[in-house]
Amino acid sequence: MQEIVAKLTAKDDKYACAIADRIISESQATDEWYEYFDAFASLLNHPKSFVRNRVLYILAANAQWDDENRFDAILDDYLAHVTDEKPITSRQCIKALAQVGKAKPQYITRILDRLHNADLTKYKDSMRRLIEQDMAETERILGTILL
C-alpha cells in the first residue's frame, strides 16, 4: 500500500501520471485496484494538486467496485474539491463526479446540491466560465441517470 502511495506522489510527475493512468484504465475493467481504495482516499487532501487530480479520477474509476460503500466515508471530502483552491483540480473533480454518479446513483442528489451551491467567486472569470461549463455537462450527464 505504501508503495502505491509513493508511486502516485513521486517527484517525477510524468512517472506518477503514467502510474495513475494505468490504474484508472485497469480500474475501468477490473476491481484489482479497489483493495487500495483507502490508500487512494488518503491522498485526497494531498498538498500537491497534481496528486489530488490523479486520485479524484482513480477513486471515481473504482466507485463501480465499491460494494462495501467505502465511498460513503469520503464523499464529503471528495465533494470539497468542487471548489478546490486550484481551479484545474476543481474542474477535474467536477468531471470525475459524472463517473461517480453513474456508479453510485444514490449520490446524485448530493452531487447536484454541491454543484448548485458551489461558490465560484474566488476563481478568475476565465476559469469560472470553464468550471461552470464543466458543471453544466456533469449535471446533464447525471440528470439523464435520474430519468
C-alpha positions as CSV (number, residue, x, y, z in Angstrom):
1,M,0.0,0.0,0.0
2,Q,2.8,2.4,0.8
3,E,4.4,1.6,-2.5
4,I,1.3,2.7,-4.4
5,V,1.2,5.9,-2.4
6,A,4.9,6.5,-3.1
7,K,4.4,6.0,-6.8
8,L,1.4,8.3,-7.0
9,T,3.2,11.0,-5.1
10,A,6.6,10.7,-6.8
11,K,8.5,13.8,-7.6
12,D,8.6,12.7,-11.3
13,D,5.2,13.8,-12.4
14,K,5.3,12.0,-15.7
15,Y,6.0,8.8,-13.9
16,A,3.3,9.3,-11.3
17,C,0.8,10.3,-14.0
18,A,1.6,7.2,-16.0
19,I,1.0,5.0,-12.9
20,A,-2.3,6.8,-12.3
21,D,-3.3,6.4,-15.9
22,R,-2.6,2.7,-15.7
23,I,-4.6,2.4,-12.5
24,I,-7.5,4.3,-13.9
25,S,-7.5,2.3,-17.2
26,E,-7.3,-1.0,-15.4
27,S,-10.0,0.1,-12.9
28,Q,-12.5,0.6,-15.7
29,A,-12.4,-3.2,-16.4
30,T,-11.4,-4.9,-13.1
31,D,-11.6,-4.4,-9.4
32,E,-7.9,-5.3,-8.8
33,W,-7.1,-1.8,-7.6
34,Y,-10.2,-1.5,-5.3
35,E,-8.3,-3.1,-2.4
36,Y,-6.2,0.1,-2.3
37,F,-9.2,2.4,-2.1
38,D,-8.3,3.6,1.4
39,A,-4.7,4.4,0.3
40,F,-6.1,6.4,-2.6
41,A,-8.6,8.2,-0.4
42,S,-5.7,9.2,2.0
43,L,-4.3,11.3,-0.8
44,L,-7.5,13.3,-1.4
45,N,-6.1,16.3,0.5
46,H,-2.5,16.0,-0.6
47,P,-0.8,19.4,-0.7
48,K,0.2,18.8,-4.4
49,S,-2.7,19.5,-6.8
50,F,-1.4,17.0,-9.4
51,V,-1.7,14.2,-6.8
52,R,-5.3,15.3,-5.9
53,N,-6.2,15.4,-9.6
54,R,-4.9,11.8,-10.1
55,V,-6.6,10.5,-7.0
56,L,-10.0,12.0,-7.9
57,Y,-10.1,10.1,-11.1
58,I,-8.7,6.9,-9.5
59,L,-11.4,7.0,-6.9
60,A,-14.1,7.7,-9.5
61,A,-12.9,4.7,-11.6
62,N,-13.1,2.5,-8.5
63,A,-16.5,3.7,-7.4
64,Q,-18.1,1.0,-9.6
65,W,-16.4,-1.7,-7.4
66,D,-17.4,-0.2,-4.1
67,D,-19.8,-2.9,-2.8
68,E,-18.6,-2.1,0.7
69,N,-19.7,1.5,0.4
70,R,-16.4,2.9,1.4
71,F,-17.1,5.9,-0.8
72,D,-19.7,7.0,1.8
73,A,-16.9,7.9,4.3
74,I,-15.1,10.1,1.8
75,L,-17.9,11.7,-0.2
76,D,-17.8,15.0,1.7
77,D,-14.0,15.2,1.3
78,Y,-14.4,14.3,-2.4
79,L,-17.1,16.9,-2.9
80,A,-15.0,19.6,-1.2
81,H,-12.8,19.6,-4.3
82,V,-15.6,21.0,-6.4
83,T,-14.2,24.3,-5.1
84,D,-10.6,23.3,-4.7
85,E,-8.1,26.1,-4.2
86,K,-6.7,25.2,-7.7
87,P,-9.3,25.7,-10.5
88,I,-7.8,22.8,-12.5
89,T,-8.4,20.4,-9.6
90,S,-11.9,21.8,-9.3
91,R,-12.5,21.0,-13.0
92,Q,-11.1,17.5,-12.6
93,C,-13.3,16.8,-9.6
94,I,-16.4,18.1,-11.4
95,K,-15.7,15.9,-14.5
96,A,-15.0,12.8,-12.3
97,L,-18.3,13.3,-10.5
98,A,-20.1,12.1,-13.6
99,Q,-18.5,8.7,-13.3
100,V,-19.1,8.6,-9.5
101,G,-22.8,9.3,-10.1
102,K,-23.0,6.6,-12.7
103,A,-21.5,4.1,-10.4
104,K,-23.3,5.4,-7.3
105,P,-26.6,6.9,-8.3
106,Q,-27.6,7.3,-4.6
107,Y,-25.1,10.2,-4.5
108,I,-26.5,12.1,-7.4
109,T,-28.7,14.4,-5.3
110,R,-25.8,15.3,-3.0
111,I,-23.5,15.9,-6.0
112,L,-26.1,18.1,-7.7
113,D,-26.7,20.0,-4.5
114,R,-22.9,20.6,-4.1
115,L,-22.7,21.8,-7.7
116,H,-25.6,24.1,-7.4
117,N,-24.3,25.6,-4.1
118,A,-20.7,26.0,-5.1
119,D,-19.2,29.4,-4.6
120,L,-17.0,30.1,-7.6
121,T,-16.3,33.8,-6.8
122,K,-12.7,33.0,-5.9
123,Y,-11.8,32.0,-9.4
124,K,-10.8,34.3,-12.2
125,D,-13.6,34.9,-14.7
126,S,-11.9,32.9,-17.5
127,M,-11.6,29.8,-15.2
128,R,-15.0,30.4,-13.7
129,R,-16.6,30.1,-17.1
130,L,-14.8,26.8,-17.8
131,I,-15.8,25.4,-14.3
132,E,-19.4,26.5,-15.0
133,Q,-19.3,24.6,-18.3
134,D,-18.0,21.5,-16.6
135,M,-20.7,21.7,-14.0
136,A,-23.4,22.0,-16.7
137,E,-22.0,19.0,-18.5
138,T,-21.8,16.9,-15.3
139,E,-25.4,18.0,-14.4
140,R,-26.6,17.0,-17.8
141,I,-25.0,13.5,-17.5
142,L,-26.3,13.0,-14.0
143,G,-29.7,14.2,-15.0
144,T,-30.0,11.5,-17.6
145,I,-29.3,8.9,-15.0
146,L,-32.1,10.2,-12.8
147,L,-34.6,9.8,-15.6
